[in-house]
Amino acid sequence: MRIISLNLNGIRSACNKGVMGWLAAQHADAVCVQELKAQQADLGDVHLRLIHDGRVLTGHFHAALKKGYSGVGLYLADTPARMVTGMGVSEFDDEGRVLRADIDADGRPLSVVSVYLPSGSASPERQASKFRFLEAFAPVLAAWMGEHRRDGREFVVCGDWNIAHREIDLKNWKGNLKNSGFLPEERSWLDQVYASGWVDVYRQLHPDAGEEGYTWWSQRGQAYAKNVGWRIDLQLATPGMAARAKSAHVFKGERFSDHAPLVVDYGE
């Protein structure tokens, strides 16, 4: 099973750069996208499905109420048994930040989730909102882990987490110790997530990877050209699903966004 995660920085902009054709050709079973910057009414046929050699992945979306802002989506090869929109907190559900699909093929319960955590870099007010999100999202992750332990349901939670966990996860860590995305409180929050059982699949497979694991680059200066990046796009999995992860890589052959796709292959 192949799962891809990508922050599009605008689905229409990324589409103009060829992302839909590339995604369709990757033989993925699920594609998680973030930062749609579009309402459902803005999406045309080219955005609603990924089609390649007769194989179709159907899109499911949770847009923000505010136009041109946030939003998440899931493209799925199989019809989901259930879709869950949001996490029950109106402040963030109105921003379109969480979309869950239950894919229960062959009697094996699996949920794939597309998430887009807030960025706090724009202002102190946005950082405060990010901290509120982290506080609200922690019990949601705990509930999903509870489902896993109680019912055997596996989860893969993909998205733009907007947090670099360790020094190895960004180029200029010393210069970012007081900046959003690398604050001690944010990194400690991820520590607690991992301590609760969630597994960072890419880091599990590539424990020493540095620059090759970066998934986001500032659009200022020559950050991409110099690979001054951050690893903030993650696939977190429950232990059983993480154990099935066979390979993971960040695709940098083409540039569709200020983020790069994270591709993970899971075995049986």
C-alpha atoms as one frame of an Amber mdcrd trajectory, in Angstrom:
protein
   0.000   0.000   0.000   1.391   3.376  -1.022   0.400   6.559   0.818   1.521
  10.032  -0.277   1.262  13.280   1.665   1.725  16.741   0.160   0.962  20.315
   1.164  -0.153  21.821  -2.154   0.038  25.506  -1.167  -3.080  25.943  -3.292
  -4.590  23.075  -5.261  -5.217  25.192  -8.340  -1.672  26.571  -8.345  -0.160
  23.095  -7.892  -2.432  21.742 -10.612  -1.021  24.315 -13.015   2.439  22.942
 -12.163   1.460  19.376 -13.083   0.828  17.860  -9.659  -2.370  16.028 -10.559
  -0.755  14.085 -13.385   2.228  13.211 -11.231   0.093  12.053  -8.312  -2.146
   9.987 -10.586   0.861   8.142 -12.001   2.280   7.133  -8.599   0.036   4.065
  -8.114  -0.892   5.281  -4.650  -3.771   3.854  -2.669  -4.278   7.068  -0.701
  -3.080  10.632  -1.247  -3.369  13.156   1.577  -3.245  16.815   0.578  -3.243
  19.992   2.627  -3.657  23.729   2.139  -6.214  23.512  -0.647  -6.901  27.259
  -0.596 -10.157  26.500  -2.407 -13.829  25.843  -1.762 -15.572  22.772  -3.149
 -17.290  24.986  -5.752 -13.864  26.108  -6.997 -12.809  22.573  -7.891 -13.248
  21.301 -11.415 -13.097  17.773 -12.792  -9.307  17.923 -12.944  -9.172  18.425
  -9.161 -11.834  15.912  -8.134 -10.159  12.708  -9.312  -6.744  11.280 -10.042
  -6.944   9.134 -13.187  -4.126   7.117 -14.762  -4.349   4.071 -17.055  -7.967
   3.548 -16.084  -7.254   3.641 -12.347  -9.228   6.263 -10.433  -8.675   7.825
  -7.018 -11.687   9.837  -5.888 -11.208  13.077  -3.975 -12.839  13.919  -0.659
 -12.368  17.408   0.776 -12.805  19.514   3.891 -12.474  23.159   2.883 -12.134
  26.131   5.188 -15.027  28.536   5.528 -12.651  31.370   4.681 -11.987  31.528
   0.963  -8.428  30.962  -0.209  -7.369  29.499   3.117  -6.283  26.146   4.535
  -8.357  23.021   3.732  -7.445  19.330   3.491  -8.280  16.451   1.170  -7.952
  12.729   0.597  -7.805  10.877  -2.716  -8.730   7.221  -2.272  -8.584   4.217
  -4.573 -11.254   2.401  -2.532 -14.645   3.635  -1.411 -14.307   4.505   2.288
 -16.550   2.815   4.818 -16.815   6.157   6.616 -15.589   9.727   6.329 -15.178
  11.939   9.400 -14.795  15.680   8.890 -13.095  17.778  11.549 -12.245  16.980
  15.158 -15.188  18.488  17.005 -13.653  21.901  17.738 -15.371  24.612  15.710
 -12.448  27.052  15.771 -10.334  24.604  13.800 -13.037  22.666  11.972 -14.028
  25.970  10.352 -10.446  26.148   9.051 -10.585  22.696   7.416  -7.727  20.966
   9.218  -8.666  17.303   9.772 -10.239  14.713   7.447 -10.403  10.997   8.297
 -11.275   8.086   6.022 -11.988   4.600   7.355 -10.840   2.062   4.781 -11.873
  -1.368   5.947 -10.695  -3.635   3.140 -10.334  -7.389   3.656 -11.559  -7.143
   7.233  -8.518  -5.096   8.273  -9.630  -1.812   9.828  -7.465   1.090   8.668
  -7.965   4.827   8.878  -6.025   7.376   6.832  -6.133  10.970   8.061  -5.066
  14.181   6.338  -4.125  16.925   8.809  -2.888  20.482   8.500  -1.599  21.962
  11.737  -1.602  25.750  12.004   1.494  27.824  11.445   2.287  30.350  14.119
   4.875  32.319  12.201   2.620  35.148  11.033   1.935  36.732  14.433   1.714
  36.099  18.182  -2.033  35.652  17.703  -1.493  32.848  15.202   1.027  31.189
  17.522  -1.545  31.313  20.310  -4.031  29.662  17.942  -1.451  26.983  17.149
  -0.991  26.230  20.847  -4.779  25.942  21.222  -4.822  23.500  18.332  -2.093
  21.366  19.880  -4.032  21.265  23.146  -7.238  20.243  21.338  -5.605  17.761
  18.960  -3.692  15.800  21.622  -6.841  14.077  22.984  -7.968  13.318  19.420
  -4.691  11.513  18.753  -5.065   9.764  22.105  -8.581   8.623  21.170  -7.336
   7.225  17.866  -4.566   5.373  19.657  -7.228   4.076  22.026  -9.204   2.753
  19.036  -6.066   1.020  17.843  -5.439  -0.672  21.160  -9.070  -1.585  21.766
 -10.221  -2.612  18.282  -7.028  -3.254  16.345  -7.695  -0.354  13.977  -4.507
   0.942  12.376  -4.034   4.642  11.615  -1.778   6.642   9.318  -1.998  10.367
  10.081  -0.402  12.333   7.252   0.147  15.990   6.784   1.909  19.243   7.366
   2.570  19.267  11.110   4.423  22.600  11.048   6.857  21.355  13.700  10.458
  20.230  13.234  11.087  17.755  16.027  14.859  17.639  16.388  17.930  19.564
  15.286  18.462  17.062  12.464  15.081  18.075  11.041  16.019  21.559   9.870
  19.077  23.237   8.428  19.357  26.362  10.571  18.269  25.010  13.937  20.328
  27.423  16.022  18.715  30.412  14.332  15.214  29.019  14.847  15.250  28.131
  18.534  12.835  30.986  19.284  10.783  30.712  16.093   7.452  29.028  15.463
   7.913  25.481  14.260  10.922  24.797  16.481   9.809  26.171  19.823  10.529
  24.025  22.892   6.804  23.755  23.659   6.044  22.469  20.158   8.866  19.950
  20.182   7.839  18.782  23.664   4.312  18.273  22.363   5.672  15.949  19.668
   7.741  14.153  22.319   4.506  13.378  24.132   2.818  12.212  20.926   5.630
   9.756  20.248   5.720   8.631  23.888   2.030   7.723  23.582   2.830   5.190
  20.860   2.713   7.080  17.557   5.604   6.326  15.183   7.255   8.791  12.795
   7.500   6.408   9.845  10.138   8.277   7.845  12.389   8.663  10.890  11.919
   4.987  11.768  13.206   3.985   8.336  15.860   6.711   8.102  17.086   7.358
  11.654  20.053   9.473  10.572  18.596  11.281   7.556  19.157  15.011   7.513
  18.918  17.211   4.442  17.469  14.459   2.234  14.431  14.364   4.510  13.513
  18.048   4.264   9.989  18.635   2.951   9.544  22.418   3.109  11.615  25.432
   2.082  10.969  29.115   2.571  10.192  30.983  -0.630  12.532  33.751   0.466
  16.095  33.948  -0.725  17.495  30.780  -2.275  16.308  28.377   0.409  15.321
  25.618  -2.022  18.413  25.966  -4.192  20.639  25.790  -1.108  18.428  23.138
   0.560  17.895  25.284   3.643  14.816  23.327   4.585  12.681  21.790   7.310
  11.230  18.285   7.770   7.694  19.153   8.855   5.571  16.871   6.654   5.091
  13.566   8.446   3.280  10.262   8.330   2.614   9.122  11.893   1.336   5.569
  12.258   0.095   3.226  14.939   2.710   0.579  15.793   1.213  -2.210  13.717
   1.036  -0.086  10.589   4.481   1.395  11.237   5.889  -2.130  11.346   4.579
  -2.638   7.810   6.445   0.392   6.421   8.984  -0.816   3.852  10.302   2.373
   2.260   9.924   6.128   2.490  11.298   8.983   0.440  10.800  12.661  -0.269
  10.273  13.294  -3.987  12.241  16.269  -5.303  12.290  15.494  -9.039   9.683
  18.163  -9.766   8.495  21.122  -7.738   4.746  21.560  -7.350   4.672  23.611
  -4.142   6.893  25.017  -1.418   6.568  21.497   0.059   7.703  18.183  -1.431
   5.683  14.946  -1.476   6.402  12.343   1.204   5.909   8.840  -0.217   5.675
   5.751   2.016   5.159   2.142   0.932   3.561  -0.249   3.423   3.676  -4.022
   3.040   1.149  -6.687   4.021
